[in-house]
Amino acid sequence: MYVVFFSETFTCSHYRAPQLFIESLKNRSCSFVSYECDNWEEYKNKTCEKKDNSSQIGEMGYYSQKAPGRGKQFLYTNKDPPYCRGNTTDPPSKHCLQCQNTF
């Protein structure tokens, strides 16, 4: 079992990982929902291959092991707290789009 999360904020700022993890503990009203996809470009363009069940949906943070999603998981986060964007696949305003695909 493995989960690898990719977020545009991770590529911009590696120090943000602990902040995101802490928010996943403190803010249970918003889940860091992630989606399985082959690469960032497909996720950004919403062209990921969809499966017939919800096994592709994951959650980043402390509760990630309770979510069924495994493999490469992608999500958007906010630039500033609160970082969680819930289950949206819509990109945030262009706060960090220049940092994409730099990992």
VEXPA-256668 format. One record per residue (C-alpha): residue number from 1; x, y, z. Coordinates in nm, 3 decimals, always signed. Example, Ala and Ser with C-alpha at 12.3 -4.5 7.8 and 13.67 -1.06 7.14 Angstrom:
BEGIN
rec num 1; xx +1.230; yy -0.450; zz +0.780
rec num 2; xx +1.367; yy -0.106; zz +0.714
This chain:
BEGIN
rec num 1; xx +0.000; yy +0.000; zz +0.000
rec num 2; xx +0.139; yy +0.340; zz -0.093
rec num 3; xx +0.013; yy +0.690; zz -0.153
rec num 4; xx +0.210; yy +0.969; zz -0.315
rec num 5; xx +0.053; yy +1.315; zz -0.301
rec num 6; xx +0.124; yy +1.594; zz -0.545
rec num 7; xx +0.007; yy +1.948; zz -0.485
rec num 8; xx +0.111; yy +2.269; zz -0.651
rec num 9; xx +0.195; yy +2.412; zz -0.309
rec num 10; xx +0.439; yy +2.127; zz -0.238
rec num 11; xx +0.632; yy +2.213; zz -0.549
rec num 12; xx +0.642; yy +2.579; zz -0.451
rec num 13; xx +0.729; yy +2.532; zz -0.087
rec num 14; xx +0.841; yy +2.210; zz +0.077
rec num 15; xx +0.815; yy +2.363; zz +0.425
rec num 16; xx +0.438; yy +2.370; zz +0.377
rec num 17; xx +0.403; yy +1.990; zz +0.422
rec num 18; xx +0.402; yy +2.006; zz +0.805
rec num 19; xx +0.149; yy +2.291; zz +0.794
rec num 20; xx -0.082; yy +2.089; zz +0.571
rec num 21; xx -0.049; yy +1.785; zz +0.795
rec num 22; xx -0.129; yy +1.990; zz +1.106
rec num 23; xx -0.433; yy +2.141; zz +0.936
rec num 24; xx -0.553; yy +1.789; zz +0.849
rec num 25; xx -0.558; yy +1.718; zz +1.224
rec num 26; xx -0.713; yy +2.043; zz +1.342
rec num 27; xx -0.973; yy +2.108; zz +1.073
rec num 28; xx -1.195; yy +1.801; zz +1.037
rec num 29; xx -1.468; yy +2.009; zz +0.874
rec num 30; xx -1.260; yy +2.011; zz +0.554
rec num 31; xx -1.084; yy +1.708; zz +0.408
rec num 32; xx -0.782; yy +1.727; zz +0.177
rec num 33; xx -0.954; yy +1.517; zz -0.090
rec num 34; xx -0.719; yy +1.391; zz -0.361
rec num 35; xx -0.772; yy +1.211; zz -0.690
rec num 36; xx -0.572; yy +0.941; zz -0.865
rec num 37; xx -0.416; yy +1.048; zz -1.191
rec num 38; xx -0.111; yy +0.954; zz -1.397
rec num 39; xx +0.048; yy +1.299; zz -1.391
rec num 40; xx -0.001; yy +1.664; zz -1.297
rec num 41; xx -0.081; yy +1.774; zz -1.652
rec num 42; xx -0.373; yy +1.530; zz -1.678
rec num 43; xx -0.501; yy +1.634; zz -1.336
rec num 44; xx -0.474; yy +2.004; zz -1.420
rec num 45; xx -0.659; yy +1.947; zz -1.750
rec num 46; xx -0.916; yy +1.716; zz -1.587
rec num 47; xx -0.834; yy +1.432; zz -1.826
rec num 48; xx -0.755; yy +1.161; zz -1.569
rec num 49; xx -0.894; yy +0.821; zz -1.651
rec num 50; xx -1.204; yy +0.781; zz -1.435
rec num 51; xx -1.279; yy +0.448; zz -1.274
rec num 52; xx -1.623; yy +0.302; zz -1.215
rec num 53; xx -1.592; yy +0.324; zz -0.837
rec num 54; xx -1.459; yy +0.562; zz -0.575
rec num 55; xx -1.137; yy +0.366; zz -0.517
rec num 56; xx -0.943; yy +0.646; zz -0.687
rec num 57; xx -1.037; yy +0.907; zz -0.423
rec num 58; xx -0.786; yy +0.965; zz -0.145
rec num 59; xx -0.726; yy +1.205; zz +0.139
rec num 60; xx -0.400; yy +1.376; zz +0.224
rec num 61; xx -0.293; yy +1.410; zz +0.586
rec num 62; xx -0.339; yy +1.219; zz +0.907
rec num 63; xx -0.650; yy +1.036; zz +0.788
rec num 64; xx -0.507; yy +0.927; zz +0.452
rec num 65; xx -0.502; yy +0.558; zz +0.543
rec num 66; xx -0.880; yy +0.559; zz +0.594
rec num 67; xx -0.941; yy +0.676; zz +0.236
rec num 68; xx -0.940; yy +0.412; zz -0.041
rec num 69; xx -0.722; yy +0.606; zz -0.289
rec num 70; xx -0.370; yy +0.473; zz -0.349
rec num 71; xx -0.093; yy +0.544; zz -0.595
rec num 72; xx -0.033; yy +0.891; zz -0.735
rec num 73; xx -0.283; yy +1.132; zz -0.581
rec num 74; xx -0.326; yy +1.496; zz -0.684
rec num 75; xx -0.503; yy +1.791; zz -0.523
rec num 76; xx -0.513; yy +2.168; zz -0.512
rec num 77; xx -0.457; yy +2.360; zz -0.191
rec num 78; xx -0.497; yy +2.725; zz -0.102
rec num 79; xx -0.191; yy +2.949; zz -0.096
rec num 80; xx -0.269; yy +3.073; zz +0.257
rec num 81; xx -0.452; yy +2.919; zz +0.555
rec num 82; xx -0.691; yy +2.758; zz +0.551
rec num 83; xx -0.513; yy +2.541; zz +0.295
rec num 84; xx -0.788; yy +2.283; zz +0.253
rec num 85; xx -1.009; yy +2.317; zz -0.056
rec num 86; xx -1.223; yy +2.009; zz +0.009
rec num 87; xx -1.316; yy +1.793; zz -0.286
rec num 88; xx -1.281; yy +2.054; zz -0.560
rec num 89; xx -1.079; yy +1.978; zz -0.870
rec num 90; xx -1.095; yy +2.341; zz -0.982
rec num 91; xx -0.763; yy +2.521; zz -0.965
rec num 92; xx -0.724; yy +2.810; zz -0.724
rec num 93; xx -0.671; yy +3.158; zz -0.860
rec num 94; xx -0.333; yy +3.186; zz -1.028
rec num 95; xx -0.142; yy +3.210; zz -0.698
rec num 96; xx +0.100; yy +2.931; zz -0.774
rec num 97; xx +0.039; yy +2.806; zz -1.124
rec num 98; xx +0.385; yy +2.918; zz -1.233
rec num 99; xx +0.531; yy +2.660; zz -0.994
rec num 100; xx +0.357; yy +2.358; zz -1.144
rec num 101; xx +0.556; yy +2.069; zz -1.284
rec num 102; xx +0.876; yy +2.163; zz -1.105
rec num 103; xx +0.913; yy +1.847; zz -0.897
